[in-house]
Amino acid sequence: MIKLILSDLDETLLNDDGTVHQNNVTAIQHFVAEGGYFVPNTGRSYKSILPLLKTLGLDKNNPQYVISYNGGAIVALHPDETVDILDQQTLPWQLAKKVFDLGQMQSDIDTHIYTLDQLFIHNISASDKAYMLERQVPYTEIHGTDLVFLQKEQPIAKVIFEHPEEAVREAIAHKVMAELSDEVVVTFSSGRYVEFNLKGTDKGQAGLSLAHILNVHRDEVAALGDNLNDLAMITAAGTGVAVGNARPEIKEAANIVLQKTNNEAAVADFIERFIG
């Protein structure tokens, strides 16, 4: 019996325009009402998904759990807006700066730096600005490459780079990992980002850590995703689920491959057909 659902957001739970299919809302609320835990497991910050939690009717749960930054933080959110950080895996400032510097390969690279409670963006692209607005993600623009101010903003959860060309993202990954493979891990997401976390950090390990906190066995955990940064949680969970629009690598690794895509309420399809 599934007691804990870990779900990616973009291209999994959310429609392409960032909205939520009503069937997903209804199915999730039913699952939670029956005693289950529905936990967003995302690359985003926990603050950025507060509006989504309200839409899902999860904002009044005490607590509501969220895994953020590709496993960089496990948080418990309370209705009074207090936050408990249950676990964190963060980058030392000097390491984050090295990743940032190595990624500045050409003038149109867009760089995100996540602390545990803020997002800073350097050289934001027009498409990324629209993407952030559509998904109601708050951020602060930074100008220049002097990141000394971040020493006061620590801890740093992850550093990611945005570029529309896969070849550029692959080149950034190669350059960073060639020098820092003993210290960071790389993932790709949303067909636009290449992401770097502290080595050993991923959505799967964080999901199992939360399951342990909740006294939920691995066999009682399901994980739904679509992209490469979801692979670790798909393989870690007792039941790994690929939505219909998932990358081939995710479908290959999953126990269940859904026909329905994120735009067709794939999460609701899984809950209704496999949990009831």
N, C-alpha and C positions, 0 to 999 in steps of 0.2 A: 504493500500500500504506500502510495506517495504522500509524504507529509511535508516535504519542502520542495518548492519549485524555484529554481534559479533561472532568471530570464534576462538575456541581453535585451537592449532597448532598440536602438536604431537598426532598421531592416529586419527586426525579429518581432518585438511587441508593437512597435510603432509603424504606422503607415509611412509611405515615402515622404509625405508632407509633414511628418512629425505629429500627426493626430493619432488618436487611439480608436480603433473600431469598437463600436458599442458592444458587440458580441464578446470581445475580450474583457471589457469592463464587467459585464454580467457574469461571465464564467469565473473570473478572478474573485469577485465578491462572493460567489457561491462557494468556491474552494476555501476561502478564508473563513467564511461563516461556519463551515464544517470542521474547522480546527486546523486547517493547513497554514503553512507559512508561504507567502509569495514574496520573493526577494529579488528586486532588480539587481543584476550583476553586470555592471557597466564600466566603460572607460571614463565616463563623466564624473564630475564631482557630485557629492550627495546634495549640495545646495541647489544645483541646477535641475534636479528632478523633483523638487518639492511641488511644483504645479502639477506634475504628472501623478504624484501620490494622491493629491486631492481629486483629480479626475477619476482615479481608480477607487476612491473611497477608502484609501489606506492611511490617510493622514491622521486619523483619530486612534489608530492602533497604539497601544502603549506597552512595549515599544514597537515601532516599525523598523525592520532591519533593512539595510542597504549595503551592498558591496560596491565600492567605487574605485576608480583609477586602475582598472584591470587587476583588482586584488590588492591594491596599495593600501586600502583602508576598509575595515568592517565597522560600520557605525550603527548605533541604536538611536533612532529619532523619537522624541516624545511630543505629545500634543502641545505641551507648553513651550515648544521650540528649543528645549535643551537637547544637547547632543552628547552621547557617550561614545568615545572612540574605543572600540573593543580590541582592535589590533591594527597595526600600521607597519608598512614596509616602505621606507622612504629613501631618497637619494641624498647623500651628503652634498653640501653646496658645491664643493670643488668638482665632484663627479658630474653633477648636473650642468655645471659650467662647461666641462669638457665635452659633454654630449651636445650642448647648444653650439659651441664653437665648431665642432666637427661637422655639424649639419648645415652650416652656412656655406653651401657649395656654389650657389648662384643667387642672383639678386631677387628672384621671385619665390624664394622659400619662405613659407609662413610657419612660424614657430610658436607652439603653446607650451607654457610652463605652469604646471598645476602645483600649488601648495595644497595643504589639506582643506583649506577653506576659500581659496581664491584661484582665479585663472588669469594669467597674464599672457598677452599675445603680442608677438613682435612681427611687424611687416604683414599684417593681416590682408589677405586677398579679398577681392570683391565677392567672390563666390563663398568664401568662408564666412565673411561678414553676414551674408544672406542666410547661410546655414545656421549660424549662431542665433540670429534673430528669429528664424522660423521655429527653432527649438527652445526659445526663451532662455538661452544660456548667458548668464552675466559674465563679463570679462573686463579687464583693464588693459588698454593698449600701452605698450612700452616702446620707446624710441631709442635707437642706439643699441649697442651690444654690451654695454657696461651693466653687469648684473649684480653689482655689489649690494644694491638695495635688498636683494633676495636673502642676504644673510640675516636680515631682520624679519623676513617673512617665512622662514623655515617652520616645519619641515616640508621638503619638496617631494611630491608624490610621483611625478613623472614628467618627461619632456617628450613632446611629439612634434612632428613636422607634417605640414599639409602641402600637397602639390598634385595637380590633376594627372600628371604623367607617371605611370607605373615605373618606367625606367628610371626616373629621377628618385622616386621613393626607394627603389631597390639600390640605387647608387649610394644614397644616404645610409641605408642599412648596412651596406658592405663597408663603407668607410668607418662608421662608428664601431661596428663589431670587430673590424680588423684591429682596432686599438684597445677596445674595452670589453671584449667578450667574456673576460673573467669577472666583470663587475656589473654588467647590465644584460637584460634580455630584450629582444626585439619582437614586436608583433605588428600586424597590419590590420586596418579596419576601415569600413565604410567606402572602400575604393578610393580613398583620398588621404589617409593618414598612415604614417609609419611611427610607431610608438616605442618608447624606451622606459623600462622600469628597472628597479634594483633586481639583480639576478636572484632567481628563486621566487619571484613574485608572479602570480598569474591568477586568473579567475577560478581555476580549479582548486588550487590549494586553499584559497580564501573561502571558497564554497564549502569545502570539507571542514575547515576550521570553524565556520559558523554552524555547520551541522553538529559538530562536537559540542559546541556551546549550548545548542538547543536540545541535545541528547537525541538527535536523529541519526539513525544508522545510514551508511552510504547507500544501501539498497533502497532506502526510502527517499532518496534524493533524485529529482529529475532536473536536467539542465537543457535549456532551449537556446539555440544560437544560429548564426548564419555565416560568420566570417572567421578569419584565422585567429583573431584574438579570443575567440570562443572555444577553440579546439581543446585547450586544457580543461575547461569545465565540462565539455561534452564527454571527454574520456574519463574524467575523475568521477562523475556522477554515476550512480547505479543505473540510471536510464538517461542516455544522451539522445537528444532530439534535434534533428535538423529541420528547419522550416523549408518550404518548397523552393524558396529563392536562395537557399544557402549555396555556398561555394562547393564544388565537387569534393574537396578535401574534407569538409565538414560532413557531407552526406556519407562519405566513405567511413568515417569514424563513428557515426551515430548508430545507436540501436534502433531508432525509429526515424524514418524519413517521411515527413508530412507532404501531402500533395499541395496543400494550401500555402500560399505565400503570406508574407507580413501584411499585405494589403487585403487579404481575405480572412483575417482573424485566425491566423495559424495557432496562436496560443490557446484560444478558445477551442479550436478543433482538437488539440491535444487533451485539454482538460475534459471535454465532453466525451471523447471516444475512449480515452485510456484511464481516466480517473472516475468520471461519472458524477 
